[in-house]
Amino acid sequence: MARIAGINIPNHQHAEIALTAIFGIGRARAQAICTAAGVQGTRKIKDLTDGELEKIRENVGRFTVEGDLRREVSMSIKRLMDLGCYRGVRHRKGLPVRGQRTRTNAPTRKGPRKAAIKMNVPVGKVA
């Protein structure tokens, strides 16, 4: 397995697809990296030479990826939370941040459902 940016890249995949295993690299950036390195995106990782892999590593190194990017994103979210702005409050509460509705369709963000507490009070009696 090839190792790029501290990640083991799958050998059996095309170069363009395999690069997306790195956090911070999507399809468009993977295509750009392959063209800059002079490697066809349709070639499998196992078929690339050491020189081609080194060129890919060099081009990936120009971008903020993996640990640095994760740290940058978490620091941005922490900054919003410290400011106490609307987006920071939504992050703190674990609710959708970008204007989605929460009355329905937010179960993944809100977490498991909490059952409503029902009191068993006979009809006509005051609790």
C-alpha positions in Angstrom: 0.0 0.0 0.0 1.2 3.5 -0.9 1.4 5.9 2.0 0.6 9.6 1.3 0.1 12.3 4.0 0.2 9.6 6.7 -2.7 7.6 5.1 -2.5 4.2 3.5 -3.9 4.6 0.0 -5.8 1.6 -1.4 -3.8 -0.1 -4.1 -6.7 -1.5 -6.1 -8.3 1.9 -6.8 -7.7 4.4 -9.6 -5.3 7.2 -8.5 -8.1 9.8 -8.8 -10.4 7.9 -6.5 -7.7 6.6 -4.1 -6.6 10.2 -3.3 -10.0 11.0 -1.9 -9.2 8.7 1.0 -7.2 11.6 2.4 -9.2 14.0 4.5 -9.4 17.3 2.7 -9.1 15.9 -0.9 -12.2 15.5 -3.0 -12.6 14.5 -6.6 -11.8 17.9 -8.1 -8.7 18.4 -6.0 -7.6 14.7 -6.7 -7.9 15.4 -10.5 -5.9 18.6 -10.2 -3.2 16.7 -8.2 -3.0 13.9 -10.8 -2.7 16.4 -13.7 -0.1 18.4 -11.9 1.9 15.3 -11.1 1.6 14.1 -14.7 -0.2 10.9 -13.8 -3.4 9.7 -15.5 -6.2 9.5 -13.0 -7.4 6.2 -14.4 -4.2 4.3 -13.5 -4.3 2.1 -10.4 -2.1 3.0 -7.5 -0.3 -0.4 -7.6 0.8 0.4 -11.2 2.4 3.7 -10.4 6.2 4.0 -10.1 8.0 5.3 -7.1 8.8 8.6 -8.9 5.1 9.1 -9.8 4.1 8.5 -6.2 6.7 11.0 -5.0 5.3 13.6 -7.4 1.8 13.0 -6.0 3.1 13.3 -2.5 4.8 16.6 -3.4 1.6 17.9 -4.8 -0.6 16.7 -1.9 1.9 18.5 0.4 0.9 21.9 -1.1 -2.5 21.6 0.5 -3.7 21.6 4.1 -4.9 18.0 4.7 -5.5 15.5 7.4 -4.4 16.5 11.0 -3.7 20.1 10.2 -7.1 20.6 8.4 -9.0 18.8 11.2 -7.3 21.0 13.8 -8.1 24.1 11.7 -11.8 23.2 11.4 -12.1 22.3 15.1 -10.5 25.7 16.0 -12.9 27.5 13.8 -15.9 25.8 15.5 -14.4 26.5 18.9 -14.0 30.2 18.0 -17.6 30.4 17.0 -18.6 28.8 20.3 -16.5 31.1 22.4 -17.9 34.2 20.6 -21.4 33.0 21.5 -22.8 33.8 18.1 -25.8 32.0 16.7 -23.8 29.4 14.8 -21.7 28.7 17.9 -24.7 28.3 20.1 -26.2 25.8 17.6 -22.9 23.9 17.6 -22.8 23.9 21.4 -26.4 22.6 21.6 -25.8 19.9 18.9 -28.5 21.3 16.6 -28.4 21.9 12.9 -26.2 25.0 12.1 -27.2 26.0 8.6 -30.8 26.9 8.9 -32.4 23.4 8.6 -35.7 22.8 10.3 -35.7 20.9 13.6 -39.4 20.1 14.1 -38.9 17.2 11.8 -35.9 15.8 9.9 -33.0 16.5 12.3 -32.7 13.1 14.2 -29.0 12.6 13.4 -28.0 16.0 14.7 -30.4 15.9 17.7 -29.5 12.4 18.8 -31.8 9.6 20.1 -35.4 10.5 20.8 -36.4 11.2 24.4 -39.7 9.7 25.4 -42.3 12.1 26.7 -43.1 11.6 30.3 -46.8 10.6 30.7 -48.4 10.7 34.1 -51.0 8.1 34.8 -53.7 10.2 36.3 -57.3 8.9 36.3 -59.8 11.1 34.5 -61.6 13.5 36.8 -59.0 13.6 39.5 -56.5 16.4 40.0 -52.9 15.4 40.3 
